[in-house]
Amino acid sequence: MSLISSPDNSLQAYNYLESPTKYFQTRAKLGAKLSRHRSVYDYRQSLLEADSLEYLNLKMAATELRNSVRTLVEQPGGAGGFRWWTRERL
């Protein structure tokens, strides 16, 4: 579902903006636990999993944003949908 066609755009935008905050809070808590219990492998693994999950979430958000922009600027004619971006037009 793209950002343009979804009925809850404001909720989705809020979630995208709140996501880094939650990620850094979670990462800080895991980092604190890891520093206290260096021998516990699960804390290291959970920190790596949190990082990879955030990477995938950011990649998905960027892909959705790209697709939304592409949908907005494409012309019905097909190729050349991005001509508005050239210097002559600006």
N, C-alpha and C positions, 0 to 999 in steps of 0.2 A: 504494500500500500504506500503510495507516495505522499509526501507532505502536502501537496496541492489538493488532492482529492479527499483526504481524510476529514471527517467532520470535527474532529477534536484536535485541530492544529495547535491551539494554545497549550493544551495539556502535553502534547508531544514535544513542543518547543521547550516547555518547562522541564520536561524529563531530560532533554538533551543538555540543557543548561545546568541541571542539578547533578547530572551523572559524574562530571569530574570531581565535584565536591565529595560525593559519596565514595568515589574511588580513592581519593587521597586520605579520607578519614579511615577507610578500611585498611589501606596500605600502611598508614601510621600505626594502627592498632596491631596489625600483624608484625610490623617491624619491631615494635616494642616487645611483643611476646618473643620474637626471634632473638632479640638481644638479651633477654633474660634467660631463655632456655636454648642455648646454642646447639645443644646436642640433639634436640628434637627435630627430626627430618621433616615431619609433617608441616611445621611452620614455614620452612623454606619452600616446600612444595605448594602450600596454599598461597604464598606470596607470588610465586611464579604463575600460578593459575589466575590470580587476580590481575596480574599484569597482562597476560595473554587475553583474558576476557575483556579487559578495557580496550586493548588494541582492536579486537574484533568489533566491539561496539562502536569505536571511533571510525573504523573502516566502513561499517554499515551505514553510519550517519553520513559520512562523506559521500558514499555511493548514492544514498537517497537524495542528498542535496544536489549532486551532479545531475541525477536523473530529473529532478524537479526543474532545475535551470534549463536543461536540455528540452524538456517539454514546453517550457515557457517561450523559448526563443526559436524553436523549430517552425519553419514555414511549411505550408501544405505542399509546396513544390518539391520537397525532399532535400537534395544536396544543396548546400549553400544556406542552410538554416542559420548559420552563425555569421553571416555577412554583416549584421548590424554591429558587430564588435570591431570592425576595421576602422582605421583612422579616418577614412573619407567620411564616414557617417558621424564621427565625433566632431 
